[in-house]
Amino acid sequence: MTARRSWSAAAMQWRNWPVLVKIGAVLVVPVIGAMTLGTLRVQADMDLADSYARVERLAVLRAELVPLLSAVQRERNFAVEPPVEAFQQQTTGTDTLIDTLHWLRDQAPDMDQASLDGYHKLIQELGALKEIRQQVTSGADSTAVLSAYGTIVQAILDFDRTLVSRFPDEELTGASTALYDLQVAREQVALQQSLVLVGLRRGELSGPEREQLIEADVRLADMIVDARAVAPPFLWKQYLDTVTGSDVAARQAMVRQARAEVSPAQRRTNVRPTMPFVAKEWNSTSDATTGLMAFVARGAASELQAASARLQNDSSNRAGTQSVLLLAMVLLAAAIGGVVGRYLLRSLNSLRNAALDVASYQLPAVVADIRAGKPAAIEPMPVKTTEEFGQLARAFDTVQNQAVRSAEEEAALRGNLRNIFVNLSRRSQGLVERQLRLMEQLEQKEDDPDQLENLFKLDHLATRMRRNNENLVVLSGADLGRRFSEHVPLSDVLRAAVSEVEHYQRATVRSVPRVEVLGYAAGDLVRSVAELVENATAFSPPDSQVTIQGERREDGSVLIEILDEGIGMAETELAEANSRVAAAGGVDVPVSRQMGLFVVGSLASRHGISVVLSRREGEQDGLVASVVVPPDVIYTSAIKPAEVQDIPVEEHGLAGRLKSVGITVSLPELPLASSPASILFLSKDLPPDEPPTVVKTKPVAPPAPVQPQVQVQVQTQTPQTQTQQAAPEPAQDFAWLGGAAPAAPAQQPPLPQQTRPSVATTPQKEGELPKRVPKAQLFAGSVSDNGAANGKRSAVPPRPPANAERARGFLSSFQAGVRQSKADQGEEKP
């Protein structure tokens, strides 16, 4: 019931019908009307053909009445004139014709009531023939015999007259009526023959017989006139050509003689009267005349039968032709509707496909070409006609051209905004560079550790500001000015990236393969890793560490992994973040909240570097940012691990501050740097328009990774020992994009002495790695007795894996509460 209701509701919404259904609905009404009318017409013709078939059978029945009437007339003539043998032979022929009539009646179609009554009356009268024949044999009176046979003949004529109305067609009505008139006329001639034969036997006609003769002659003339009025021309012509001749004229002369009354004066006493002609002559002329008239009647009956058959065939053929024409018209209407519908659908599909192609492929490609500064245009719609679909196609072309113009205007606007951003970024970057130089000078002249720490913080903030300015340049699509002319070790790249992060203290660089990054890609790799480390430190607990590690792959590429211990991200957020990174800095990517991912994707796409964010394996919290550096930008260093020596770090900066409190730091030899982020930037200025020279070499198999040793020694120092330590000569001068190397800072004031407990250590053998000794590097009193009673930390219960969605919900609720409290405090102020 529900399906039927939904189907009916859909049928009522005709505006949503498909085009073919609408075309079918338009054509179905006239087609059904034409089919109905055509079917009715064909059915009428078929019914008419059936009626003509019935008329044909009736014509056969009427044609059989002609010989039956002739047989009864001859039997009547033999009944009034011996010999008896001829009479008996004639009765046999009459009975045969009667049987034939019964058979034809059974084959004839259903007749109307009048015809049935006439037939039943005929059968009744024919049933009296047996009695009439006995009367004739017994020598009954001729007048009674004539009257009896006259009743039978009248029944035959009455039955024939009832069949005349069964021929309604105009072509058949005349022949049918003329046939009846000829039958009646022939009966008048046969009646005259019987009357005259009775008179010839007696020698003269009696008064009633003469009157019957005269009436028969008059009725004969009337029937001939009626037949002439209704008979078809060919039938009347056939009658005139057939019923003529000497026998017909002689019979008419004898009839006139027989009609003449003999006067009393002419009668002879005691002499038997005689007629002026003999019986043989009369029978000869009368039989010849009735025979000619019977021939014409049989011809009329045959013509009536042929005409009925012809009309039946015509009706059948017409019905067949109309059926074929009707079917052809329906098929033609269906074909025309199909062709028109197919044209409409093809035009609509062409417009739809072209519109979808423009919206999905051409228009984005044109917009991309316009934004890239290339000439672009959209192909017009494929429909070239001038009717409504062609006009719709031209309207689509107008919309497309307007879209292209809008894209060009938007591209021009974006270009102007990009130039504005680049200009502002360049200006701000210049101010930051000046600020960095000024802070370097202040750092070199400052001796107070606290002030020096503040200066380092300002230096670091300025470095981050410079990175944000460079990010703005990247967002604008321009190239950065900071590039390297020589290969840079990967370890230096990672340390430089860490130095540009706000919480750089929490970032740890672990094992790194001894490879170098080509100079033109090193700066972009530094910025990309810095953004990823920034995100890792920003979205992880403040007491957690962010680990940076790398490894060399078999294909020559380098995998850099940045691991944090944050709350992580949901699967949908990870997919969205990876899609933004993979967007390669597309202009349509929303960068309002995740600008770092946009910058990473833009920088990584320039050198074929792939970046993927994923969850950490197992039940560990946090994310892993995997950076795959292709072998095209990797240069394998030829330095062997044994050639690397640990040298002391200069006494200013972080190492100096650690040394001031009694901690000595030994690192592998690195270039001198005057600030945390200046380690990678040469002091020599590059020409402004000349790109850095990059020497590409074929990657070689990387050496076995060697973990650089960092030795931290806590010892008792005196001011004298501090002054005796001299800073090593720098291998190369570095500064903020240029400038002289900074001078050595002033000596630090003496600090209180600190001691460490003495712990027995095992001597290290040659070739072995150093082993960690518990509590060997601790200051006295730095660990409580409870915690160091057995040399181990107190057990900490394992933290369950964090739920990113739940933690984010808590943080969002906390942030909303803070905002609400601030709003409430603002309302309470006067």
Salt bridges, closest charged atoms under 4 A:
ASP45 OD2 - ARG41 NE 3.77
ASP45 OD1 - ARG318 NE 3.48
GLU75 OE2 - ARG133 NE 2.65
ASP95 OD1 - ARG133 NH1 2.97
ASP158 OD2 - LYS121 NZ 3.85
ASP158 OD1 - ARG161 NH2 3.46
ASP160 OD1 - ARG62 NE 2.61
GLU171 OE2 - ARG310 NH2 2.86
GLU187 OE2 - ARG76 NH1 3.05
GLU204 OE1 - ARG267 NH1 2.95
GLU209 OE1 - ARG202 NH1 2.88
ASP217 OD2 - ARG259 NH1 2.78
ASP241 OD2 - LYS237 NZ 3.08
GLU303 OE2 - ARG310 NH2 3.94
ASP397 OD2 - ARG394 NE 3.10
GLU410 OE2 - ARG371 NH2 3.39
GLU410 OE2 - ARG414 NE 3.06
GLU433 OE2 - ARG466 NH1 3.47
GLU453 OE1 - ARG657 NH2 3.30
GLU470 OE2 - ARG482 NE 2.40
GLU470 OE1 - ARG527 NE 2.75
ASP492 OD1 - ARG495 NH1 3.82
GLU500 OE1 - ARG467 NE 3.78
GLU500 OE2 - ARG482 NH2 3.69
GLU502 OE1 - ARG464 NH1 3.32
GLU502 OE1 - HIS503 NE2 3.94
ASP524 OD1 - ARG527 NH1 3.33
ASP524 OD2 - HIS607 NE2 2.54
GLU531 OE2 - ARG467 NH1 2.66
GLU534 OE2 - ARG464 NH2 3.77
GLU534 OE1 - ARG467 NH2 3.07
GLU571 OE2 - ARG615 NH1 3.82
GLU573 OE1 - ARG808 NH1 3.29
GLU576 OE2 - ARG580 NH2 2.80
ASP588 OD1 - ARG371 NH1 3.40
ASP621 OD2 - ARG799 NH2 3.86
GLU650 OE1 - HIS652 NE2 2.73
GLU651 OE2 - LYS659 NZ 2.81
